[in-house]
Amino acid sequence: MLTAIVIFLVTYVLIASEKVDRTLAALMGAVVMIVARAVPYSKALSAIDMNVIFLLIGMMVIVGVMSQTGVFEWLAIHLARAAKGNGLLIMCSFLTMTAMVSAFLDNVTTIILVAPLTILVTQILEIPTRPLLILEAVFSNIGGTATLVGDPPNILIGAKAGLSFNAFIIHLTPAILVVLAVSLLIIGKVYAKTMRSSVAGCERIRRAKPELAILQPVELRRSLVVFALVVVGLFVGRLIDVEPGLMALAGGVAMALVNRREAHEVLRYVEWNTIFFFVGLFMLIFGLEHNGVFERMGEWLLHMTGGNLLVTALAILWFSAVASAIVDNIPLVMAMIPLVQSMTPVFAQQMGLTGQEALITQRISEPLFWSLALGACLGGNGTLVGASANVVISQIAKRNNQGFTFMEFSKLGFPFMVLSLVICTAYVYFRYFFLL
């Protein structure tokens, strides 16, 4: 166990310091983890989440092909005109849109679609691009927390705990709406001056002719049909038991075929740095999971709370958030779910509720699971590697000469993570414990 922890920590420091390319650091860390026999090679390979990899590749191809038609320039001009060139209004609109779409569509997909528009609009209006891109990743993680399908940890919790789509809406969406409202108010205060559009940018928008942006109308029509089918597929995929990664990959292939593109052409749109960063990260984190690190952390957490249900719920909220800012939240949640399930009968006996399943679910099981969901999803905003959306948007930004460092992301993301957790702490207390 100690070997796996040391390898992970050294790799994490290299990634955070940016002294070494983060993709190379992640891959080297995975290699060392295997060579040091902290994890078997075959199991490390099986830990690579091909659903995430296929989702990234498919959506990158789709967006890459569509970008050549001029549709993003056309949409960017229309959005800028609708906001009358008001940079702050555009910022808040983009962030709200990102959160809403992320609640029903995968966060990575949302980011891949929104980021190109953001870069175009900010360049037209001559307003800062980097903070808006970082905040879009933050808001995608916030929005994804609101529903069962918004973030993978919620899907896992819903499946293992038997919680419905409506239950997530009823219990998590109110908290997320408060988080979004408070976050937007703060952003409005902080960026009121820095997001002012230039006079030249506003004049450029006034004189722009959106229709001239469309360079390949025939290809655009074909692409929009494929894109619409992919979006519908991503919405209904869970119902028909088709993973979003497979749906996106099929869409990418279809996009290339209908537009008569060769494989080597469309594969140029894939951010291979991002793909291999995830490959390394998946193997690294599995090394911790394989060595029982997450289980030990969970047992320690239960011991520290001393058997108090409220303290346990809040400890799960904060612990899962801090841990998710450091490691991927999917293996963390997979390790925490059995722990929460094992806690339930202990608290039921302690509270004299043994045999009263409805009350056990309402007063013990659900508050613990909602705390886990809120912490694991919102914790991803703490660092650059805390969520897939963060990594993806950093690579898109870098490719467009708007790159930002690990620390630049954390300076914005971490305060919003803490703000979200403070609000959710109050929410969990007042909703599940105050009146009991």
For each residue, the residues with C-beta under 8 A, 3 or more apart:
1: 4 5 291 292 293 296
2: 5 6
3: 6 7 36 38 291
4: 1 7 8 33 38 39 287 288 290 291 293
5: 1 2 8 9 288 291 293
6: 2 3 9 10
7: 3 4 10 11 29 32 33 36 38 284 287
8: 4 5 11 12 29 33 284 285 287 288 327
9: 5 6 12 13
10: 6 7 13 14 29
11: 7 8 14 15 25 26 28 29 32 284
12: 8 9 15 16 326 385
13: 9 10 16 17
14: 10 11 17 19 20 22 25 29
15: 11 12 18 20 22 25 26 384 385 406
16: 12 13 383 384 406 407
17: 13 14 20 406
18: 15 22 405 406
19: 14
20: 14 15 17 24 25
21: 24 25
22: 14 15 18 25 26 277 406
23: 26 27 273 274 276 277 280
24: 20 21 27 28
25: 11 14 15 20 21 22 28 29 280
26: 11 15 22 23 29 30 276 277 279 280 281 284
27: 23 24 30 31 276 277 279 280
28: 11 24 25 31 32 280
29: 7 8 10 11 14 25 26 32 33 280 284
30: 26 27 33 34 44 279 280 281 283 284 287
31: 27 28 34 35
32: 7 11 28 29 35 36
33: 4 7 8 29 30 36 38 39 44 283 284 287
34: 30 31 37 38 39 40 41 44 283
35: 31 32
36: 3 7 32 33
37: 34 40
38: 3 4 7 33 34 287 290 291
39: 4 33 34 43 44 283 286 287 290 291
40: 34 37 43 44 290
41: 34 44 45
42: 45 46
43: 39 40 46 47 286 290
44: 30 33 34 39 40 41 47 48 283 286 287
45: 41 42 48 283
46: 42 43
47: 43 44 282 283 285 286 289
48: 44 45 53 278 279 282 283
49: 52 53 278 282 330
50: 53 54 245
51: 54 55 243 244 245 246
52: 49 55 56 108 245 278 282 388
53: 48 49 50 56 57 245 275 278 279
54: 50 51 57 58 243 245 246 248 249
55: 51 52 58 59 106 108 109 244 245 248 249
56: 52 53 59 60 108 112 270 271 274 275 278 392
57: 53 54 60 61 248 249 252 270 275
58: 54 55 61 62 230 245 247 248 249 250 251 252 253
59: 55 56 62 63 108 109 112 113 248 251 252
60: 56 57 63 64 112 252 269 270 271
61: 57 58 64 65 252 253 255 256 266 267 269 270
62: 58 59 65 66 223 226 227 230 248 251 252 255
63: 59 60 66 67 112 113 116 269
64: 60 61 67 68 266 268 269 270
65: 61 62 68 69 219 223 255 256 259 261 266 269
66: 62 63 69 71 72 220 223 224 227 255
67: 63 64 71 72 116 269
68: 64 65 215 216 219
69: 65 66 214 215 216 217 219 220 223
70: 73 74 213 214 215 216 220
71: 66 67 74 75 213 214 220 223 224
72: 66 67 75 76 116 117 120
73: 70 76 77 120 210 213
74: 70 71 77 78 210 211 213 214
75: 71 72 78 79 117
76: 72 73 79 80 117 120 121 124
77: 73 74 80 81 124 205 208 210 213
78: 74 75 81 82 210
79: 75 76 82 83 90 93 117 121
80: 76 77 83 85 90 121 124 125 205
81: 77 78 84 85 205 208 210
82: 78 79
83: 79 80 86 89 90 93
84: 81 89 202
85: 80 81 125 197 201 202 205 206
86: 83 89 90 197
87: 90 91 125 127 195 196 197
88: 91 92 188 191 192 195 196
89: 83 84 86 92 93
90: 79 80 83 86 87 93 94 121 125 127 195
91: 87 88 94 95 127 132 135 187 191 195
92: 88 89 95 96 184 187 188
93: 79 83 89 90 96 97
94: 90 91 97 98 114 117 118 121 132 136
95: 91 92 98 99 132 135 136 139 184 187
96: 92 93 99 100 139 180 184
97: 93 94 100 101 114
98: 94 95 101 102 110 111 114 136 139 140 143
99: 95 96 102 103 139 140 142 143 180
100: 96 97 103 104 143
101: 97 98 104 105 110 113 114 143
102: 98 99 105 106 107 110 139 140 141 142 143 144 150 389
103: 99 100 143 144 146 147 150
104: 100 101 147 149 150 235
105: 101 102 109 110 231 234 235
106: 55 102 109 110 234 244
107: 102 110 111 140 141 143 144 150 151 387 388 389
108: 52 55 56 59 111 112 388 389 392
109: 55 59 105 106 112 113 234 244 248
110: 98 101 102 105 106 107 113 114 140 143 389
111: 98 107 108 114 115 136 137 140 389 392 393 396
112: 56 59 60 63 108 109 115 392 396
113: 59 63 101 109 110 116 117
114: 94 97 98 101 110 111 117 118 136 140
115: 111 112 118 119 133 136 393 396 397
116: 63 67 72 113 119 120 396
117: 72 75 76 79 94 113 114 120 121
118: 94 114 115 121 122 129 132 133 136
119: 115 116 122 123 129 133 396 397 400 402
120: 72 73 76 116 117 123 124
121: 76 79 80 90 94 117 118 124 125
122: 118 119 125 126 127 128 129 132
123: 119 120 126 129
124: 76 77 80 120 121 201 204 205 208
125: 80 85 87 90 121 122 197 198 201 202 205
126: 122 123 197 198 200 201
127: 87 90 91 122 132 194 195 196 197 198 201
128: 122 131 132 194 195
129: 118 119 122 123 132 133 397 402
130: 133 134 397 402 404 408
131: 128 134 135 191 194 412
132: 91 94 95 118 122 127 128 129 135 136
133: 115 118 119 129 130 136 137 393 396 397 402 404
134: 130 131 137 138 393 404 408 409 412 413
135: 91 95 131 132 138 139 187 412 416
136: 94 95 98 111 114 115 118 132 133 139 140 393
137: 111 133 134 140 141 381 387 389 390 392 393 394 409 413
138: 134 135 141 142 183 381 412 413 416
139: 95 96 98 99 102 135 136 142 143 180 183
140: 98 99 102 107 110 111 114 136 137 143 144 389
141: 102 107 137 138 144 145 151 377 378 380 381 386 387 389 390
142: 99 102 138 139 145 146 176 179 180 183 378 381 416 420
143: 98 99 100 101 102 103 107 110 139 140 146 150 176 180
144: 102 103 107 140 141 147 150 151 154 377
145: 141 142 150 151 154 172 176 373 374 377 378
146: 103 142 143 150 168 169 172 173 176 177
147: 103 104 144 150 154 165 168 169 172 173
148: 154 155 158 163 164 165 167 168
149: 104 154 155 165 238
150: 102 103 104 107 143 144 145 146 147 154 377
151: 107 141 144 145 154 155 329 377
152: 155 156 329 330
153: 156 157 329 330 332 333 372 373 376 377
154: 144 145 147 148 149 150 151 157 158 168 172 373 377
155: 148 149 151 152 158 159 238
156: 152 153 159 160 330 333 334 337
157: 153 154 160 161 163 333 337 369 372 373
158: 148 154 155 161 162 163 164 165 167 168
159: 155 156 162
160: 156 157 337 341
161: 157 158 337 340 341 365 369
162: 158 159
163: 148 157 158 167 168 366 369
164: 148 158 167 168
165: 147 148 149 158 168 169
166: 169 170
167: 148 158 163 164 170 171 366
168: 146 147 148 154 158 163 164 165 171 172 173 373
169: 146 147 165 166 172 173
170: 166 167 173 174
171: 167 168 174 366 370 431
172: 145 146 147 154 168 169 175 176 370 373 374
173: 146 147 168 169 170 176 177
174: 170 171 177 178 427
175: 172 178 179 374 423 424 427
176: 142 143 145 146 172 173 179 180
177: 146 173 174 180 181
178: 174 175 181 182 423 427
179: 142 175 176 182 183 378 419 420 423 424
180: 96 99 139 142 143 176 177 183 184
181: 177 178 184 185
182: 178 179 185 186 419 423
183: 138 139 142 179 180 186 187 416 419 420
184: 92 95 96 180 181 187 188
185: 181 182 188 189
186: 182 183 189 190 419
187: 91 92 95 135 183 184 190 191
188: 88 92 184 185 191 192
189: 185 186 192
190: 186 187
191: 88 91 131 187 188 194 195
192: 88 188 189 195 196
193: 196
194: 127 128 131 191
195: 87 88 90 91 127 128 191 192
196: 87 88 127 192 193
197: 85 86 87 125 126 127 201 202
198: 125 126 127 201 202
199: 202 203
200: 126 203 204
201: 85 124 125 126 127 197 198 204 205
202: 84 85 125 197 198 199 205 206
203: 199 200 206 207
204: 124 200 201 207 208
205: 77 80 81 85 124 125 201 202 208
206: 85 202 203
207: 203 204
208: 77 81 124 204 205
209: 212
210: 73 74 77 78 81 213
211: 74 214
212: 209
213: 70 71 73 74 77 210
214: 69 70 71 74 211 217 220
215: 68 69 70
216: 68 69 70 219 220
217: 69 214 220 221
218: 221 222
219: 65 68 69 216 222 223 259
220: 66 69 70 71 214 216 217 223 224
221: 217 218 224 225
222: 218 219 225 226 258 259
223: 62 65 66 69 71 219 220 226 227 255 258 259
224: 66 71 220 221 227 228
225: 221 222 228 229 258
226: 62 222 223 229 230 251 254 255 258
227: 62 66 223 224 230 231 251 255
228: 224 225 231 232
229: 225 226 232 233 251 254
230: 58 62 226 227 233 234 247 248 250 251
231: 105 227 228 234 235
232: 228 229 235 236
233: 229 230 236 237 242 247 250 251
234: 105 106 109 230 231 237 244 247 248
235: 104 105 231 232
236: 232 233 239 240
237: 233 234 240 241 242 243 244 247
238: 149 155 241
239: 236
240: 236 237
241: 237 238
242: 233 237 246 247
243: 51 54 237 246 247
244: 51 55 106 109 234 237 247 248
245: 50 51 52 53 54 55 58 248 249
246: 51 54 242 243 249 250
247: 58 230 233 234 237 242 243 244 250 251
248: 54 55 57 58 59 62 109 230 234 244 245 251 252
249: 54 55 57 58 245 246 252 253
250: 58 230 233 246 247 253 254
251: 58 59 62 226 227 229 230 233 247 248 254 255
252: 57 58 59 60 61 62 248 249 255 256 266
253: 58 61 249 250 256 257
254: 226 229 250 251 257 258
255: 61 62 65 66 223 226 227 251 252 258 259 261 266
256: 61 65 252 253 259 261 262 263 265 266
257: 253 254 260 261
258: 222 223 225 226 254 255
259: 65 219 222 223 255 256
260: 257
261: 65 255 256 257 265 266
262: 256 265 266
263: 256 266 267
264: 267 268
265: 256 261 262 268
266: 61 64 65 252 255 256 261 262 263 269
267: 61 263 264 270
268: 64 264 265
269: 60 61 63 64 65 67 266
270: 56 57 60 61 64 267 275
271: 56 60 274 275 392 395 396 399
272: 275 276
273: 23 276 277 395
274: 23 56 271 277 278 391 392 395
275: 53 56 57 270 271 272 278 279
276: 23 26 27 272 273 279 280
277: 22 23 26 27 273 274 280 281 391 395
278: 48 49 52 53 56 274 275 281 282 388 391
279: 26 27 30 48 53 275 276 282 283
280: 23 25 26 27 28 29 30 276 277 283 284
281: 26 30 277 278 284 285 328 385
282: 47 48 49 52 278 279 285 286 328
283: 30 33 34 39 44 45 47 48 279 280 286 287
284: 7 8 11 26 29 30 33 280 281 287 288
285: 8 47 281 282 288 289 327 328 331
286: 39 43 44 47 282 283 289 290 331
287: 4 7 8 30 33 38 39 44 283 284 290 291
288: 4 5 8 284 285 291 293 294 327 331
289: 47 285 286 292 293 294 331 334 335
290: 4 38 39 40 43 286 287
291: 1 3 4 5 38 39 287 288
292: 1 289 295 296
293: 1 4 5 288 289 296 297
294: 288 289 297 298 323 331 332 334 335 336
295: 292 298 299 335 339
296: 1 292 293 299 300
297: 293 294 300 301 319 323 335
298: 294 295 301 302 335 336 339
299: 295 296 302 303 339
300: 296 297 303 304
301: 297 298 304 305 312 315 316 319 339
302: 298 299 305 312 339 343
303: 299 300 306
304: 300 301 315
305: 301 302 308 311 312 315
306: 303 311
307: 312 346 347 350
308: 305 311 312
309: 312 313 347 351 364 367 433
310: 313 314 429 433
311: 305 306 308 314 315
312: 301 302 305 307 308 309 315 316 343 347 368
313: 309 310 316 317 367 368 371 428 432 433
314: 310 311 317 318 371 425 428 429
315: 301 304 305 311 312 318 319
316: 301 312 313 319 320 336 340 368 371 372 375
317: 313 314 320 321 371 372 374 375 421 424 425 428
318: 314 315 321 322 375 421 425
319: 297 301 315 316 322 323 375
320: 316 317 323 324 329 332 333 336 371 372 375 376 379
321: 317 318 324 325 374 375 376 378 379 382 417 421
322: 318 319 325 326 379 382
323: 294 297 319 320 326 327 329 332 379
324: 320 321 327 328 329 332 375 376 377 379 380 382 386 387
325: 321 322 379 380 381 382 383 386 414 417
326: 12 322 323 382 383 385 386
327: 8 285 288 323 324 331 332
328: 281 282 285 324 331 332
329: 151 152 153 320 323 324 332 333 376 377 379 380 386 387
330: 49 152 153 156 333 334
331: 285 286 288 289 294 327 328 334 335
332: 153 294 320 323 324 327 328 329 335 336 376
333: 153 156 157 320 329 330 336 337 372 376
334: 156 289 294 330 331 337
335: 289 294 295 297 298 331 332 338 339
336: 294 298 316 320 332 333 339 340 372 376
337: 156 157 160 161 333 334 340 341 372
338: 335 341 342
339: 295 298 299 301 302 335 336 342 343
340: 161 316 336 337 343 344 365 368 369 372
341: 160 161 337 338 344 365
342: 338 339 345 346
343: 302 312 339 340 346 347 364 368
344: 340 341 347 348 360 364 365 368
345: 342 348 349 354
346: 307 342 343 349 350
347: 307 309 312 343 344 350 351 364
348: 344 345 351 353 354 356 360 364
349: 345 346 352 353 354
350: 307 346 347
351: 309 347 348 363 364
352: 349
353: 348 349 356 359 360 363 364
354: 345 348 349
355:
356: 348 353 359 360
357: 360 361
358: 361 362
359: 353 356 362 363
360: 344 348 353 356 357 363 364 365
361: 357 358 364 365 366
362: 358 359 365 366
363: 351 353 359 360 366 367 432 436
364: 309 343 344 347 348 351 353 360 361 367 368
365: 161 340 341 344 360 361 362 368 369
366: 163 167 171 361 362 363 369 370 432
367: 309 313 363 364 370 371 428 432 433
368: 312 313 316 340 343 344 364 365 371 372
369: 157 161 163 340 365 366 372 373
370: 171 172 366 367 373 374 428 432
371: 313 314 316 317 320 367 368 374 375 424 428
372: 153 157 316 317 320 333 336 337 340 368 369 375 376
373: 145 153 154 157 168 172 369 370 376 377
374: 145 172 175 317 321 370 371 377 378 420 421 424 428
375: 316 317 318 319 320 321 324 371 372 378 379 421 424
376: 153 320 321 324 329 332 333 336 372 373 379 380
377: 141 144 145 150 151 153 154 324 329 373 374 380
378: 141 142 145 179 321 374 375 381 417 420 421 424
379: 320 321 322 323 324 325 329 375 376 382 386 417 421
380: 141 324 325 329 376 377 386 387 389 390
381: 137 138 141 142 325 378 386 387 390 413 414 416 417 420
382: 321 322 324 325 326 379 386 410 413 414 417
383: 16 325 326 386 390 406 409 410 413 414
384: 15 16 390 391 394 406 409 410 413
385: 12 15 281 326 390 391 406
386: 141 324 325 326 329 379 380 381 382 383 390 413
387: 107 137 141 324 329 380 381 390 391
388: 52 107 108 278 391 392
389: 102 107 108 110 111 137 140 141 380 392 393
390: 137 141 380 381 383 384 385 386 387 393 394 409 413
391: 274 277 278 384 385 387 388 394 395
392: 56 108 111 112 137 271 274 388 389 395 396
393: 111 115 133 134 136 137 389 390 396 397
394: 137 384 390 391 397 398 403 404 409
395: 271 273 274 277 391 392 398 399
396: 111 112 115 116 119 133 271 392 393 399 400
397: 115 119 129 130 133 393 394 400 402 403 404
398: 394 395 401 402 403
399: 271 395 396
400: 119 396 397
401: 398
402: 119 129 130 133 397 398
403: 394 397 398
404: 130 133 134 394 397 408 409
405: 18 408 409
406: 15 16 17 18 22 383 384 385 409 410
407: 16 410 411
408: 130 134 404 405 411 412
409: 134 137 383 384 390 394 404 405 406 412 413
410: 382 383 384 406 407 413 414
411: 407 408 414 415
412: 131 134 135 138 408 409 415 416
413: 134 137 138 381 382 383 384 386 390 409 410 416 417
414: 325 381 382 383 410 411 417 418
415: 411 412 418 419
416: 135 138 142 183 381 412 413 419 420
417: 321 325 378 379 381 382 413 414 420 421
418: 414 415 421 422
419: 179 182 183 186 415 416 422 423
420: 142 179 183 374 378 381 416 417 423 424
421: 317 318 321 374 375 378 379 417 418 424 425
422: 418 419 425 426
423: 175 178 179 182 419 420 426 427
424: 175 179 317 371 374 375 378 420 421 427 428
425: 314 317 318 421 422 428 429
426: 422 423 429 430
427: 174 175 178 423 424 430 431
428: 313 314 317 367 370 371 374 424 425 431 432 433
429: 310 314 425 426 432 433 434
430: 426 427 433 434
431: 171 427 428 434
432: 313 363 366 367 370 428 429 436
433: 309 310 313 367 428 429 430 436
434: 429 430 431
435:
436: 363 432 433
